[in-house]
Amino acid sequence: MTTTDTPGTGASPTDPFAPSRDTTEGRIFTLVGGDWDSLTDEAISGTEKMVVNMGPQHPSTHGVLRLVLELEGETVTECRLVIGYLHTGIEKSTEYRNWVQGVTFVTRMDYLAPLYNETAYCLAVEKLLGITDDIPERATVIRVLVMELQRIASHLVWLATGGLELGAMGMMLYGWREREVILEILELITGLRMNHAYVRPGGVIQDLPPGAVDKIREFLVYMPKKIKENEGLLAGNPIWAARNKNVGVIDASGCVALGVTGPLLRAAGLPWDLRKQEPYCGYETYEFDVPTRENGDCWARFEVRVAEMRESLKIIEQCLGKLRPGPVMIGDKKIAWPAQLALGSDGMGNSLDHIRNIMGTSMEALIHHFKLVTEGFRVPAGQVYVPIESPRGEMGYHVVSDGGTRPYRVHVRDPSFVNLQAVPAMTEGSMISDVIAAVASVDPVMGGVDR
């Protein structure tokens, strides 16, 4: 990797990690990764310690996470996390697309909870536009509905993969089976199983299709039984208990010091949930509890996430009761895009009636539709920070506008990125086998870490 700078500035030419040379274009710095090699040599020099890599391609790291573990025997004496292997540049890419197109980028960050990225981003855009109170009630309820469905789906992935990593092969199969039911519902509602781009500034892209409410009601009958079965399979297993109890411990003060949120913080005894503490999308009107435990270990996180799935079922049932007839997109035609979408007879694209309406109403309507789609709407200059409670904790969007048709800056506080800071505190001093359980209990998604 090279960067240019003017002569006489920047790192020293003798810097072992960023050597430089002068060229006609200026000074060029070459950044190298020798720091890990020297670190390893220093750690093992004259000792019986050993430094090993766990990852970045290890089945228990939930993606391309690299852990550099310093071991003394089988005890972890130091743990360092290395990220960046999945970097996609999504935040930067949003600066080159209009405000609506940004949804299709941010949905790909935390790919187990894409609807949370979409909703947080759109809430930030709507706050900049000053239309937060103008979002149709039905659209807000649908946002809550699909987010809580996805919270359960995300926790099921954690339950499935976490079980597999500790030897519970059956839990992997059952977790994926239950998640598949949710993905079918989300596909019916949004058209896609993941990376939906369903939530848009001003509302959602389309209303619930026929049959969606019935399938959700069937799910509300089906899922409680499966949660109970799966919980019983693990909670009653002495191996699962031994691998999780008093493993990966971090208390509430440690979580707060590191900025850790979500199930990790609640498993340490602090009932912090943004749906309760800083409500959004009307969460203050829903009845649900915030599950907590006191031990702050892997077992407590297991119990918290299982309890959260049950609370999400309560919220979903209340959503169905709150669904009232009405629009799902804001009425302001200068913002609502796509507006008045209707499927064609082949189930794809716009219907001919909608196209005729755009083409035949007036030239002004056609021009407006063309400019809205190609250029996008303008957002007043300013900056906002909007946090929501994702399955992994506080997901916050800091969005800056310079008054143009695309973002000046989008920066995401992804909970996986912050929560991973707790891994050294959870693993140092423990056995190397406990690192597997500890990392799994964090439930990181590397798409959000390396955004």
Phi, psi and omega in degrees: 000132181233147173225156180251151179206167179282150181302144176087003179236172175082204185287159178290145177300339181266003179298119184292341183256353178209063179296151184226163175211151180271137177226177177294341179270357184119194180274134181246129179252134177249115183269131182236167182255029184293348183299323181291324179295314180293325179297317180296315180299319181292322184292323187260356182295118175070016179230176176261016180283159179224140177249125181233153173265129170247101187100184010281001178242074181233135187299341184262004182264010174055040183125198185270067173258134179249129175246124174261109186254128173262121188243145168235100192072235176253011180263133179279117179264336177205142181229127177236137180259137177237123181239179176109358183284348182241019187300129184244346180069030183296316180303314181292324182297329180296337180288349183249014178226160180286175189299325180285319180297336178302333180300321183289345175272307187295334181294345182265005179285275175280094188284356171267349179219054184298328182292336176288319175299315181299314184293315180298317179297314182292324176298323178292316179297318180295326177293320176296323179285342183075029184243017184305318183279355182262357180292130181303142182300321181297321179296319180296318179295320179295322177301313179298318182301308184288328178294317181290327172300317182287333175298316178296316180299320180294316179295329178293324176296317177300316182296319182291309183288322178297322177295316181299319184294337179255013173099000181270079183300321181299323181296327177299314182293317183289323179297315178295323181298313181293322179296326181300324178298318180292318180298326177295321178294314180295326177293322178296320184282315189256340183098349183221155178279331178205170184050058195285324189052041184270320178276128181233157174305122181106348181156223175233161191289329179204160182285170175297131181284165176302136178092346183294315181297320179297318180294324179292321178296321176297321179296321180295337175275322185286315193291319181304322179295319182289324177298317180296318180297311183293322177297318180295324179299322183268314185298330181269005182265118183296331179290316178300318180296316182294326182280347185243327183287132181060029178241138178063043186281134169212130185272178185297320180295323177294320178298314181296318181297326182266356181078017182287135181228183175080206182303329179296317180290318181290330176289345177266003172107356182259115184280060181264113178219120185297337177295335177261316187284319180225072189301148177217163179053028176075019181298338179293346181266001182256145178263114176199159180258162175250101183294139176223159171223173188250336192283335179067024180250182181299325179294318179297321179293324175300312181294321181296314183293322177297317179295324179295326177298321178293322178293325178295324176298321177299316182294318180300317179297321177293326178300316180299326178285340181267353182291114177244148178302141180163176181288161177243008178220144181304149184283344181291111184289349177276353179240320186296109177211134350292145184253137175053045178292146175214135182285147175284176183295337179273004180079010181228148175068188179278147177290157180297325179298320180293319179294318178298322181296316179293315185287327189259346184293303179193157177296324180297319180295320179295315180298317181298316180298318180297314182291324180295320182283318186277318183262322183089172181271160178269144179244129181306146180298142179155181177216146181221159170232123182235114177259146172225167182265101178273173179300341181254357179133204184289115174253112184243142179244118173259109186242131181241135177238140174256016179092007183262193183267004176216159184296144171280325179201137172230117178235135186246130170270093182275130184295328179298318180300314182287317184295332180296339177300338183279348186300313177302317180296330182277337190246332183293128184097353180256177178284154180297330179294333180284343177298322180301310181294321183295312180297319179299322183289339174289329180059053181282149172240115190289340174298327177279328180291313186260036185295000000 
